[in-house]
Amino acid sequence: MSVRILALVGSLRAGSHNRQLAEAAVKLAPEGADVALYEGLSEIPFYNEDIDVEGGVPAAAAKLREAAAGADALLLFTPEYNGTMPAVLKNAIDWLSRPYGAGAISGMPVVVIGTAFGQYGGVWAHDDARKSVGIAGGKVIEDIKLSIPGSVTRFAQTHPSDDGEVAEQLTEVIDRLRGVAGEQAA
């Protein structure tokens, strides 16, 4: 039985290199791992406890929670915007953290990776996302990391799935996450 990994992308831009990286993850997932790219983060309203009530949860937020509840692990792809993660990813984490202590990602293995234009590949954003998702209840796998620098030039003519080094590293990340999630499920 395959480990179900839900991929969330912190960039809404159609040509996002992080989206391309997530598409590569779907394509390159090793046997025993099924990576599903979540669509619809742009439709989720900013988290507001006043609307997070039984019978009042926005459909887009409920859909995200349902997708996460059906997964064995979470794989977050984030660029770095002004030194941190984009609001759309933080918002998704906020919705997934509720209800407090019993959110859809409570205890779920989570890995944060991504690419950015800078020389460090977005590590500040990745670290912030790890901190946030860990506080939200996810089980952050700290030793599985991938921060790819120079995205604008590196992926200008090459899709991440066609970059041999990136494809190998990404496949390893997914395989390791699959192993952790599989052990936890057993």
C-alpha contacts under 8 A as a table, 3 or more apart, distances in Angstrom:
res1	aa1	res2	aa2	distance
1	M	32	G	6.64
2	S	31	E	7.61
2	S	32	G	4.26
2	S	33	A	5.04
2	S	34	D	6.05
3	V	32	G	6.03
3	V	33	A	4.85
3	V	34	D	6.01
3	V	71	A	7.86
3	V	72	D	6.07
3	V	73	A	7.71
3	V	178	R	5.96
3	V	181	A	6.90
3	V	182	G	6.33
4	R	33	A	6.24
4	R	34	D	5.01
4	R	35	V	6.20
4	R	36	A	7.51
4	R	70	G	7.77
4	R	71	A	4.99
4	R	72	D	5.12
4	R	73	A	6.51
5	I	33	A	7.04
5	I	34	D	5.95
5	I	35	V	4.71
5	I	36	A	6.22
5	I	71	A	5.69
5	I	72	D	5.91
5	I	73	A	4.77
5	I	74	L	5.51
5	I	75	L	6.61
5	I	178	R	7.82
6	L	35	V	5.93
6	L	36	A	5.09
6	L	37	L	6.26
6	L	38	Y	6.71
6	L	67	A	7.48
6	L	68	A	6.64
6	L	71	A	5.93
6	L	72	D	7.84
6	L	73	A	6.32
6	L	74	L	4.92
6	L	75	L	6.03
7	A	22	A	6.83
7	A	35	V	6.62
7	A	36	A	5.85
7	A	37	L	4.78
7	A	38	Y	5.89
7	A	74	L	6.04
7	A	75	L	4.71
7	A	76	L	5.77
7	A	77	F	7.28
8	L	37	L	6.46
8	L	38	Y	5.66
8	L	74	L	7.65
8	L	75	L	6.44
8	L	76	L	5.01
8	L	77	F	6.15
8	L	89	L	7.60
9	V	12	L	7.56
9	V	18	N	6.58
9	V	19	R	6.00
9	V	22	A	7.12
9	V	38	Y	7.72
9	V	76	L	6.13
9	V	77	F	4.78
9	V	78	T	6.07
9	V	89	L	7.11
10	G	18	N	7.65
10	G	76	L	7.52
10	G	77	F	6.03
10	G	78	T	4.75
10	G	79	P	6.63
10	G	85	M	7.27
10	G	86	P	5.90
10	G	87	A	7.84
10	G	88	V	5.96
10	G	89	L	4.68
11	S	16	S	6.36
11	S	18	N	6.85
11	S	19	R	7.00
11	S	78	T	6.80
11	S	79	P	6.78
11	S	86	P	7.01
11	S	88	V	7.42
11	S	89	L	7.87
12	L	16	S	7.22
12	L	41	L	7.97
12	L	42	S	6.88
13	R	16	S	5.09
14	A	19	R	7.84
15	G	19	R	7.37
15	G	20	Q	7.53
16	S	19	R	5.10
16	S	20	Q	6.32
17	H	20	Q	4.85
17	H	21	L	6.07
17	H	115	T	6.94
17	H	116	A	7.98
17	H	151	S	6.75
17	H	152	V	7.90
17	H	155	F	7.09
17	H	160	P	7.88
18	N	21	L	4.82
18	N	22	A	6.17
18	N	77	F	5.88
18	N	78	T	6.36
18	N	79	P	6.50
18	N	114	G	5.88
18	N	115	T	6.04
19	R	22	A	4.97
19	R	23	E	6.14
19	R	77	F	7.55
20	Q	23	E	4.93
20	Q	24	A	6.15
20	Q	159	H	6.69
20	Q	160	P	6.43
20	Q	161	S	7.99
21	L	24	A	4.97
21	L	25	A	6.30
21	L	77	F	7.73
21	L	114	G	7.39
21	L	159	H	7.93
21	L	160	P	5.62
21	L	161	S	7.20
22	A	25	A	4.89
22	A	26	V	6.44
22	A	37	L	6.86
22	A	77	F	6.82
23	E	26	V	5.15
23	E	27	K	6.31
23	E	37	L	7.23
23	E	161	S	7.95
24	A	27	K	4.97
24	A	28	L	5.82
24	A	160	P	6.28
24	A	161	S	4.75
24	A	167	A	7.47
25	A	28	L	5.16
25	A	29	A	5.62
25	A	35	V	6.76
25	A	161	S	7.86
25	A	170	L	6.60
25	A	171	T	7.12
25	A	174	I	7.45
26	V	29	A	5.59
26	V	34	D	7.33
26	V	35	V	5.01
26	V	36	A	6.45
26	V	37	L	7.08
27	K	161	S	7.66
28	L	161	S	7.38
28	L	167	A	7.22
28	L	170	L	7.86
28	L	171	T	6.14
29	A	33	A	5.84
29	A	34	D	6.51
29	A	35	V	6.52
29	A	171	T	6.13
29	A	174	I	6.46
29	A	175	D	7.55
30	P	33	A	5.77
30	P	171	T	6.57
30	P	174	I	7.35
30	P	175	D	6.36
31	E	34	D	7.98
32	G	178	R	7.32
33	A	174	I	7.40
33	A	175	D	7.26
33	A	178	R	5.97
38	Y	41	L	7.69
38	Y	67	A	7.95
40	G	43	E	5.42
40	G	44	I	7.16
40	G	60	A	7.17
41	L	44	I	5.55
41	L	60	A	7.88
41	L	64	L	7.93
41	L	88	V	6.68
41	L	89	L	7.85
41	L	92	A	6.98
42	S	88	V	6.97
43	E	60	A	6.08
44	I	58	P	7.54
44	I	60	A	5.18
44	I	61	A	5.55
44	I	92	A	7.76
45	P	58	P	7.71
45	P	60	A	7.98
45	P	61	A	7.64
46	F	91	N	5.96
47	Y	52	D	7.87
47	Y	91	N	6.19
47	Y	94	D	6.42
47	Y	95	W	6.12
48	N	51	I	5.76
48	N	52	D	6.49
49	E	52	D	4.88
49	E	53	V	7.36
50	D	53	V	6.86
51	I	56	G	5.70
51	I	57	V	5.79
51	I	58	P	7.37
52	D	56	G	6.25
52	D	57	V	4.89
52	D	58	P	7.73
53	V	56	G	5.15
53	V	57	V	5.81
54	E	57	V	6.52
57	V	61	A	6.69
57	V	62	A	6.33
58	P	61	A	5.39
58	P	62	A	6.28
59	A	62	A	5.04
59	A	63	K	6.07
60	A	63	K	5.10
60	A	64	L	6.39
61	A	64	L	5.12
61	A	65	R	6.28
61	A	95	W	6.67
62	A	65	R	5.09
62	A	66	E	6.09
63	K	66	E	5.06
63	K	67	A	6.17
64	L	67	A	5.13
64	L	68	A	6.21
64	L	92	A	7.85
64	L	96	L	7.62
65	R	68	A	5.14
65	R	69	A	6.03
65	R	95	W	7.47
65	R	96	L	5.93
65	R	104	A	5.78
66	E	69	A	5.06
66	E	70	G	6.30
66	E	104	A	7.64
67	A	70	G	5.24
67	A	71	A	6.61
68	A	71	A	5.19
68	A	74	L	7.57
68	A	96	L	7.74
68	A	104	A	5.83
68	A	105	I	6.59
69	A	72	D	7.96
69	A	104	A	5.04
69	A	105	I	6.99
71	A	74	L	7.24
72	D	108	M	6.71
72	D	109	P	7.42
72	D	181	A	6.08
72	D	182	G	7.95
72	D	185	A	7.58
73	A	108	M	5.68
73	A	109	P	4.97
73	A	110	V	5.87
73	A	177	L	7.47
73	A	178	R	7.85
73	A	181	A	6.05
74	L	105	I	7.99
74	L	108	M	7.16
74	L	109	P	6.34
74	L	110	V	4.69
74	L	111	V	6.49
75	L	110	V	5.82
75	L	111	V	5.03
75	L	112	V	5.97
75	L	113	I	7.57
76	L	110	V	7.47
76	L	111	V	6.21
76	L	112	V	4.67
76	L	113	I	6.18
76	L	114	G	7.82
77	F	112	V	6.07
77	F	113	I	5.12
77	F	114	G	4.80
77	F	115	T	7.93
78	T	85	M	6.34
78	T	86	P	7.40
78	T	89	L	7.63
78	T	112	V	7.40
78	T	113	I	6.48
78	T	114	G	5.01
78	T	115	T	7.00
78	T	122	G	7.67
78	T	125	A	6.93
78	T	126	H	6.70
79	P	85	M	6.51
79	P	86	P	7.25
79	P	114	G	5.99
79	P	115	T	5.70
79	P	116	A	5.23
79	P	121	G	7.98
79	P	122	G	5.92
79	P	125	A	6.83
80	E	83	G	5.69
80	E	84	T	5.27
80	E	85	M	5.34
80	E	86	P	6.91
80	E	116	A	6.07
80	E	122	G	4.93
80	E	123	V	7.83
80	E	124	W	7.18
80	E	125	A	5.07
80	E	126	H	7.84
81	Y	84	T	5.40
81	Y	85	M	5.91
81	Y	86	P	5.84
81	Y	125	A	7.55
83	G	122	G	7.75
83	G	124	W	5.95
83	G	125	A	6.18
84	T	122	G	7.98
84	T	124	W	5.80
84	T	125	A	4.01
84	T	126	H	7.70
84	T	128	D	6.41
85	M	89	L	6.87
85	M	90	K	7.02
85	M	124	W	7.94
85	M	125	A	4.45
85	M	126	H	7.06
85	M	128	D	6.69
85	M	129	A	6.40
86	P	89	L	5.69
86	P	90	K	6.63
87	A	90	K	5.01
87	A	91	N	5.92
88	V	91	N	5.11
88	V	92	A	6.33
89	L	92	A	5.08
89	L	93	I	6.31
90	K	93	I	5.07
90	K	94	D	6.18
90	K	129	A	7.40
90	K	132	S	7.59
91	N	94	D	4.98
91	N	95	W	6.32
92	A	95	W	5.23
92	A	96	L	6.16
93	I	96	L	5.04
93	I	97	S	6.07
93	I	132	S	7.35
93	I	133	V	6.12
93	I	136	A	6.95
94	D	97	S	5.18
94	D	98	R	7.02
94	D	136	A	7.15
95	W	98	R	5.82
96	L	103	G	5.56
96	L	104	A	5.48
96	L	105	I	6.20
96	L	136	A	7.53
97	S	100	Y	6.14
97	S	101	G	7.48
97	S	102	A	7.50
97	S	103	G	4.59
97	S	104	A	6.76
97	S	105	I	6.74
97	S	106	S	7.35
97	S	133	V	7.97
97	S	136	A	4.69
97	S	137	G	6.49
98	R	101	G	7.16
98	R	102	A	6.58
98	R	103	G	4.48
98	R	104	A	7.41
99	P	102	A	5.41
99	P	103	G	5.08
100	Y	103	G	6.12
101	G	106	S	6.83
101	G	137	G	6.87
102	A	105	I	7.97
102	A	106	S	5.88
103	G	106	S	5.29
103	G	136	A	7.80
103	G	137	G	7.23
105	I	108	M	5.04
105	I	136	A	7.72
105	I	137	G	6.21
105	I	138	G	5.29
106	S	136	A	7.33
106	S	137	G	4.39
106	S	138	G	5.15
106	S	139	K	7.50
107	G	137	G	5.89
107	G	138	G	5.03
107	G	139	K	5.12
108	M	137	G	7.68
108	M	138	G	5.03
108	M	139	K	5.30
108	M	181	A	7.88
109	P	138	G	6.20
109	P	139	K	4.62
109	P	140	V	5.84
109	P	141	I	6.47
109	P	177	L	7.54
109	P	180	V	7.21
109	P	181	A	6.09
110	V	133	V	7.88
110	V	138	G	6.13
110	V	139	K	5.76
110	V	140	V	4.73
110	V	141	I	5.94
110	V	177	L	7.91
111	V	130	R	7.71
111	V	140	V	6.07
111	V	141	I	5.68
111	V	142	E	7.44
111	V	144	I	6.50
111	V	145	K	7.21
111	V	177	L	7.23
112	V	126	H	5.96
112	V	129	A	6.99
112	V	130	R	6.44
112	V	144	I	7.98
112	V	145	K	6.69
112	V	146	L	7.72
113	I	126	H	6.43
113	I	145	K	5.89
113	I	146	L	4.93
113	I	147	S	5.83
114	G	121	G	7.08
114	G	122	G	6.91
114	G	126	H	7.44
114	G	146	L	6.41
114	G	147	S	5.31
114	G	148	I	6.35
115	T	121	G	4.93
115	T	122	G	6.04
115	T	147	S	5.55
115	T	148	I	4.49
115	T	149	P	5.89
115	T	150	G	7.62
115	T	151	S	5.90
116	A	120	Y	7.68
116	A	121	G	4.52
116	A	122	G	5.10
116	A	147	S	7.82
116	A	148	I	6.61
116	A	149	P	5.54
116	A	150	G	6.18
116	A	151	S	5.23
116	A	152	V	7.59
117	F	121	G	6.45
117	F	122	G	7.78
117	F	149	P	5.84
117	F	150	G	4.33
117	F	151	S	4.74
117	F	152	V	5.52
117	F	153	T	7.86
118	G	121	G	5.59
118	G	122	G	6.85
118	G	149	P	5.66
118	G	150	G	5.61
118	G	151	S	7.78
119	Q	149	P	4.96
119	Q	150	G	5.99
120	Y	123	V	6.03
120	Y	147	S	6.89
120	Y	148	I	7.14
120	Y	149	P	5.21
121	G	147	S	4.66
121	G	148	I	4.45
121	G	149	P	3.55
121	G	150	G	6.67
121	G	151	S	7.59
122	G	125	A	5.41
122	G	126	H	6.21
122	G	147	S	6.22
122	G	148	I	7.56
122	G	149	P	7.22
123	V	126	H	4.84
123	V	127	D	5.94
123	V	147	S	6.22
124	W	127	D	5.12
124	W	128	D	6.17
125	A	128	D	5.06
125	A	129	A	6.07
126	H	129	A	5.09
126	H	130	R	6.15
126	H	147	S	7.92
127	D	130	R	5.09
127	D	131	K	6.20
128	D	131	K	5.06
128	D	132	S	6.12
129	A	132	S	5.09
129	A	133	V	5.96
130	R	133	V	5.35
130	R	134	G	5.89
130	R	140	V	6.36
130	R	142	E	7.97
131	K	134	G	5.21
131	K	135	I	6.23
132	S	135	I	5.22
132	S	136	A	6.12
133	V	136	A	4.80
133	V	137	G	6.45
133	V	138	G	5.49
133	V	140	V	7.31
134	G	137	G	5.27
134	G	138	G	4.80
134	G	139	K	6.04
134	G	140	V	5.75
135	I	138	G	7.20
141	I	144	I	5.94
142	E	145	K	7.13
144	I	173	V	6.35
144	I	176	R	7.49
144	I	177	L	7.73
145	K	173	V	7.34
146	L	169	Q	7.51
146	L	170	L	7.64
146	L	173	V	7.62
148	I	151	S	6.90
150	G	153	T	5.75
150	G	154	R	5.76
151	S	154	R	4.99
151	S	155	F	5.53
151	S	156	A	7.64
152	V	155	F	5.81
152	V	156	A	5.71
153	T	156	A	5.07
154	R	157	Q	7.55
154	R	158	T	7.14
155	F	158	T	4.76
155	F	159	H	5.82
155	F	160	P	6.57
156	A	159	H	7.97
158	T	162	D	6.25
158	T	163	D	6.64
159	H	162	D	5.38
159	H	163	D	6.73
160	P	163	D	5.15
160	P	166	V	6.23
160	P	167	A	6.70
161	S	164	G	7.41
161	S	166	V	7.13
161	S	167	A	5.38
162	D	167	A	6.96
163	D	166	V	5.38
163	D	167	A	5.92
164	G	167	A	5.10
164	G	168	E	6.14
165	E	168	E	5.27
165	E	169	Q	6.25
166	V	169	Q	5.10
166	V	170	L	5.88
167	A	170	L	5.17
167	A	171	T	6.02
168	E	171	T	5.24
168	E	172	E	6.26
169	Q	172	E	5.10
169	Q	173	V	6.26
170	L	173	V	5.03
170	L	174	I	6.29
171	T	174	I	5.20
171	T	175	D	6.04
172	E	175	D	5.02
172	E	176	R	6.05
173	V	176	R	5.27
173	V	177	L	6.16
174	I	177	L	5.05
174	I	178	R	5.95
175	D	178	R	4.96
175	D	179	G	6.24
176	R	179	G	5.02
176	R	180	V	6.35
177	L	180	V	5.14
177	L	181	A	6.04
178	R	181	A	5.20
178	R	182	G	5.82
179	G	182	G	5.06
179	G	183	E	6.12
180	V	183	E	5.23
180	V	184	Q	6.24
181	A	184	Q	5.08
181	A	185	A	6.15
182	G	185	A	5.14
182	G	186	A	6.23
183	E	186	A	5.20
